[in-house]
Amino acid sequence: MRKAQTMKRVLAGLAAATLAVTGLAGCSDDSSSTTSTDDSEVTEEGKVLNIYCWNEEFKSRLTDHYADYEEVDSTTGTIGDVTVVWNITPSDDNAYQDNLDATLLEQADADDDDKIDIFLVEADYALKYVDTDYTMSVSDLGLTDDELSEQYQYTKDVMTDSDGVLKGVSWQACPGVLFYNREIALEVLGTDDPDEVQAYVSDWDTFNETAATLKEAGYTITSTVNDTYRVYSNNVTSKWVEDGEINIDDNIVAWVEDSKALVDAGYTGTSDLWSDDWSAGFYGNVFCYFGPAWLVNFSMAADTEGSVGYEGNWGACEGPQGFYWGGTWICAATGTDNETLVADIMRTLTCDADVMTEIVEDDDDFVNNQSAMEALADSDYSSDILGGQNPLSMYCANAESIDLSNTSIYDQGCTEEFQAAMKNYFEGNATYEEALDLFYTAIQEKYPELTVPEE
């Protein structure tokens, strides 16, 4: 049924485009223009849909939930008579953005079959592309305010340019929670009930006290200090850059102080996110991780035998503070010759409540549709990864409170360089002041236009 509906939407879009062009031709004062212009060439869409992204997540959503998509191989698929080509470049060392940027610069002169049609962005660097001519307005693609009305406001704020124009949409919202190891909770705290576990992590002082209890039992509370960073950084009251000057918010300083104390006491480690040492906790010995739904279902080895998630032994509670992490937005690249198809993909994956409900039920994701999520929060939905728990009411509450007023185009660079510099302090290889100087030096190399605060 959905396959037929999808094709009807695409055909309707093409028909509307044809009518528009026909109408324009009919209004022309130059009769020669109607005979010299081939309408089929004007209205016909491209035969290759090029998609640029950094991992398989969006590919899996399109493969599994866009009815007309047919897989050919790991880098190719089809939608009707359109060939879908996946250009997947990992984000390591900024490789994805570098590849995307280089290709976008050539977009205007590229052959139609080589043009980028869709590209994906994350929250940390979305603003880099929003206020440019490389991204199309979703309204120009035909998506209406009514269709987008159920999406969480913050997901639209991320992709709204300085003129108030929405330049991208997402199928997911990314409010975060604390994921805890149920077996460790039962052994050390005497319970794995989410409400009761929450009492042990309800604020940062209590969280740090629980860390001491866990250490006595042979466990670390987190894998690394970087696990808590997003919780602190999402609750700042100022931006990384204020009036061209680098600014370190008091809540970032609090993260440094708390993290240093935890490391010195042996309650956590200093490994980088996504490293093997960080991932070891997916198989035990680490009490908790902080993240949104995509982390626990897509990034914590839930499909690997022997992992905590595979056994359904994670639980979820609110943790010390609400926060969000990441998210993936679909952008239409200016110059695409597949506007109708791109619009239908956006509409299907981010506006169709039935498809979005399917994504939650099949993939344990949290989707960008308030009514669908509230309905599932009150249903018998359960997450196998979370031992049958329904965490959606927690996600819903956090999603409503997400505030992006203190984000900036410098967030990704400042976050990466600050964590890298502070690692020297946490490991005892530099004083705080020395680590801070390392941070300032790295940031000014990356962003020469910024100044350092005077002492």
HELIX and SHEET records of a PDB file:
HELIX    1   1 ARG A    2  GLY A   26  1                                  25    
HELIX    2   2 SER A   31  SER A   36  1                                   6    
HELIX    3   3 ASP A   39  THR A   43  1                                   5    
HELIX    4   4 GLU A   57  HIS A   65  1                                   9    
HELIX    5   5 ASP A   92  ASN A   94  5                                   3    
HELIX    6   6 ALA A   95  LEU A  105  1                                  11    
HELIX    7   7 GLN A  107  ASP A  109  5                                   3    
HELIX    8   8 ASP A  112  ASP A  114  5                                   3    
HELIX    9   9 ALA A  123  TYR A  125  5                                   3    
HELIX   10  10 LEU A  127  VAL A  130  1                                   4    
HELIX   11  11 GLN A  153  VAL A  158  1                                   6    
HELIX   12  12 ARG A  182  ILE A  184  1                                   3    
HELIX   13  13 ALA A  185  LEU A  189  3                                   5    
HELIX   14  14 PRO A  194  GLN A  198  1                                   5    
HELIX   15  15 TRP A  204  GLU A  216  1                                  13    
HELIX   16  16 ASN A  226  SER A  233  1                                   8    
HELIX   17  17 ASP A  250  ASP A  264  1                                  15    
HELIX   18  18 ASP A  276  SER A  279  1                                   4    
HELIX   19  19 ALA A  280  TYR A  283  5                                   4    
HELIX   20  20 ALA A  293  TRP A  294  1                                   2    
HELIX   21  21 LEU A  295  SER A  299  3                                   5    
HELIX   22  22 GLU A  339  CYS A  351  1                                  13    
HELIX   23  23 ALA A  353  ASP A  363  1                                  11    
HELIX   24  24 GLN A  370  ALA A  377  1                                   8    
HELIX   25  25 LEU A  392  SER A  401  1                                  10    
HELIX   26  26 ASP A  411  PHE A  426  1                                  16    
HELIX   27  27 TYR A  432  LYS A  446  1                                  15    
SHEET    1   A 6 TYR A  69  ASP A  73  0                                        
SHEET    2   A 6 THR A  76  ILE A  79 -1                                        
SHEET    3   A 6 VAL A  82  ILE A  88 -1                                        
SHEET    4   A 6 VAL A  48  CYS A  53  1                                        
SHEET    5   A 6 ILE A 118  GLU A 122  1                                        
SHEET    6   A 6 THR A 328  ALA A 332 -1                                        
SHEET    1   B 3 CYS A 288  GLY A 291  0                                        
SHEET    2   B 3 PRO A 175  ASN A 181 -1                                        
SHEET    3   B 3 TRP A 314  CYS A 317 -1                                        
SHEET    1   C 3 CYS A 288  GLY A 291  0                                        
SHEET    2   C 3 PRO A 175  ASN A 181 -1                                        
SHEET    3   C 3 PHE A 323  TYR A 324 -1                                        
SHEET    1   D 2 VAL A 241  GLU A 242  0                                        
SHEET    2   D 2 GLU A 245  ILE A 246 -1                                        
END                                                                             
